[in-house]
Amino acid sequence: MQLFNASRLSGGGSALELEEELVCPECGATMVEFDKLTEDGAVFIWYTCTREDCSGQWLTKRAPRMCGI
């Protein structure tokens, strides 16, 4: 399921792509879910880079209808 493609909004460049694999906007390595918070019906998900020497992070906000809540 394609959720979001940030590179379309930023005109290309290095941006997170939330399609099948999360990609770090800083180094291009795979990202994994790090933390999840539900607030006011929305779900906020923090992703972190899997590369040890990279501090890349990404935050997404999903509406309840996108999360099946």
N, C-alpha and C positions, 0 to 999 in steps of 0.2 A: 504494500500500500504506500503510495507516495504521499507524504505529509506536507513537505515544504522544500523548496529549492531556493535557498537564499542567494545563490549566484545570479539568478534571474533578476533579483531586485537590486543587486549591487553592480550590475553590468559586467558580470564575470568575476575575475579576480579570485582571491582565496577566501572562500566563504563555506560555511558548514552546509552540507547537503544531506538532508534527511529523506533519503529515498530508501535504499536497502541497507546501506551502511553509513554510519555517522563518520564524518571526516573532520579532523581537527582544522580549524581555520588558521592556525599558526604553522603547523608542520606537515599536515596532510595524513597523519597516522589515524588509525581507527579510534573512535571515542566510545565510551561506555557510560551507561547511566550510573550516576554517583549518588544522587539524592532526589527525593520526590516529596512535594508538599502540596496539600490541598487547602486552598484559601478562597472563601467567597464563591465556592462552586467551580473554581478553575483549578487546574492541576499544573503546577510548576515543576519542571524536571531539569535538574542540573546534570550535564554530561561533562566528563573529564577525559583528557587524552590518556591513552594507554602507554605512551612513550615515557619512560622514566625521567628523561631530562627535559621534558616539555611541560609547561604549566597551562596549556590551552584548556579553556572551559567554554561552555555554551549553556545558555538557559533558554528553555522553551516554555511557552504558556499555551495550554490547550483548554478550549471551552468544554463544558460537560458533554455536549453533543458529539465532540470529537473523541471522547474517551469512553463513551458508552455508559456514562453515569446517568 
